[in-house]
Amino acid sequence: MIRGLAHACFNVSDLEQALRFYRDGLGLREAFDFRNDEGRRFGVYLHLGGRSFIELFEGQLDKPAEKQSYKHICLEVDDIEAAVATLQERGIAVSPIKKGIDHSYQAWISDPDGNRIELHHYTPESWQTPSLD
């Protein structure tokens, strides 16, 4: 029934600033735009890989649900040390790499609006490994 995570959606205060972070900083590819009747772009879909996307909308289009418990999204990387080095070269502040209780490596970044993003690298000992395809 459920195949995977289709997309995560963020309201952003400045779409161009967010694109510099997600597209130029993280290296995500633009998939398509949302435009109003006047042709102004107010949203964009960015391809994460596989069947997963991040959706960005400028402004407060959706009011957060009462007691919304969202904390962060987590992006899998194939080489955490290389990913951290690349992001730092691109001017993105990254936390130190650490091994979590689940035996996976992690590092943290935040987008220009403060949305937290975990970078996640599985190891053979990761608790998730037996469930990976």
LINFEN-V382875 format. One record per helix or strand of 3 or more residues. SS is the DSSP state (~ for helix, > for strand). FROM is the first residue (numbers start at 1). LEN is the number of residues. Records with the same first field share a line. If there is no record, write none. Layout:
SS->FROM-LEN ; FROM-LEN
This chain:
>->7-6 ; 29-7 ; 41-9 ; 52-7 ; 73-4 ; 105-6 ; 116-6
~->15-11 ; 80-10 ; 129-3
